[in-house]
Amino acid sequence: MATRYKSSEQQLRQRIAHCAARFMAESGVDSYLVAKQKAAQQMGVTASQHLPSNREIEKACQEYQRIFKANSQPRRLQALRVSALNAMRLFMSFTPRLVGAVLSGTAGEHTEVSLHLFTDTPEEVGLFLLDHAIPYNLGERRLRIDASTAMSYPAYRFMAGDVPVELAVFPLNGLRQAPQSPVDGKPMRRARIAEVEQLVQDAATEHGLAI
């Protein structure tokens, strides 16, 4: 009986994860928590123990893209990475790092490019954008540093063509400690320009995608 219940509960978690993945892929939801809550609400699930982990949702996103977006997603991902690379070159003086779904490869149609920049004077990023006549909105990005600490960082958002870009600005010593990944709680993966260049080149070679 216990095995049957466990199997039924796991199946429910998987259904919620796949519903959440659809919200993220089709509706532009970029928060795992919001996606799983919307999925649970749609399915009439109220017990929190049935909610999937963020890692389960990420796996469901990968499966969804493989099944339903096999033709369009690789091209969109390449376009996002090229836009990320162009932005990283533009903001070279701020030691840019690419993070998030564009780096991991799970980005969809509505995903924004997320960059971490580093300076002890965040206003310099705004002045840089103004000097280059780039309209922007200033907000914040809240990130978890460890299990008990979350911090807010200035976040500049602008459009690069049809691609939304977010620049989260860290102090210079923020290079030494990446915030926690929302997927698995480990230090967030950050990529330098050379790594992004390699990802773009590999996709061009393997799939014949434009650079």
Residue pairs with C-beta under 8 A, 6 or more apart in sequence:
9 49
9 50
12 45
12 50
13 50
13 51
13 52
13 56
14 52
14 56
14 60
15 43
16 36
16 39
16 40
16 43
16 45
16 50
16 51
16 52
17 36
17 39
17 52
17 56
17 57
17 59
17 60
18 60
18 63
18 64
19 39
19 42
19 43
20 29
20 32
20 35
20 36
20 38
20 39
20 52
20 57
20 60
21 35
21 57
21 60
21 61
21 63
21 64
22 39
22 64
23 29
23 35
23 38
23 39
24 30
24 32
24 35
24 57
24 61
24 108
25 61
25 64
25 65
25 68
25 69
25 108
25 109
26 108
26 109
27 110
28 109
28 110
29 35
29 38
30 110
30 111
30 112
32 54
32 57
32 58
32 182
32 183
35 57
36 51
36 52
36 57
37 51
40 46
40 50
40 51
45 51
52 60
54 182
54 183
54 184
55 183
55 184
58 104
58 106
58 183
61 106
61 108
62 105
62 106
65 73
65 106
65 108
69 108
72 109
73 107
73 108
74 203
74 207
74 209
75 209
76 107
76 108
76 109
77 102
77 105
77 107
77 203
78 200
78 203
78 204
78 207
78 209
78 210
79 163
80 102
80 107
80 111
80 113
80 163
81 98
81 102
81 196
81 199
81 200
81 203
82 200
82 210
82 211
83 113
83 160
83 161
83 163
83 165
84 98
84 102
84 113
84 115
84 165
84 196
85 193
85 196
85 197
85 200
86 160
87 96
87 113
87 115
87 160
87 165
87 167
88 96
88 98
88 115
88 193
88 196
89 193
90 132
91 115
91 117
91 125
91 128
91 167
92 193
93 128
94 117
94 118
94 119
94 124
94 125
94 128
94 169
95 117
95 118
95 175
96 115
96 116
96 117
96 193
97 115
97 116
97 190
97 191
97 192
98 113
98 114
98 115
98 190
98 191
98 195
98 196
99 114
99 115
99 116
99 188
99 189
99 190
99 191
100 107
100 111
100 114
101 107
101 108
101 111
101 114
102 111
102 113
102 114
103 189
103 190
103 191
103 196
103 199
104 189
112 157
112 163
112 164
112 165
112 166
113 160
113 163
113 164
113 165
113 166
114 166
114 168
115 165
115 166
115 167
115 168
116 168
116 169
116 170
116 174
116 190
117 125
117 167
117 168
117 169
117 170
118 169
118 170
118 171
118 172
118 174
118 175
119 125
119 169
119 171
119 172
120 171
120 172
122 154
122 169
125 154
125 156
125 167
125 169
126 136
126 138
126 156
129 135
129 136
129 156
129 158
134 158
135 158
135 159
136 156
136 157
136 158
137 156
137 157
137 158
138 154
138 155
138 156
138 157
139 154
139 155
139 157
140 152
140 153
140 154
140 155
141 152
141 153
141 154
141 155
141 166
141 168
142 150
142 151
142 152
142 153
143 150
143 151
143 152
143 153
143 168
143 179
143 180
143 188
144 150
144 179
144 180
144 182
145 151
145 177
145 179
145 180
146 180
147 180
147 185
151 179
153 168
153 169
153 170
154 168
154 169
155 166
155 167
155 168
155 169
156 166
156 167
156 169
157 164
157 165
157 166
157 167
158 164
158 165
158 167
159 165
177 187
178 187
178 188
178 189
178 190
179 187
179 188
180 186
180 187
180 188
181 187
181 188
181 189
191 199
200 211
201 211
203 209
204 210
204 211
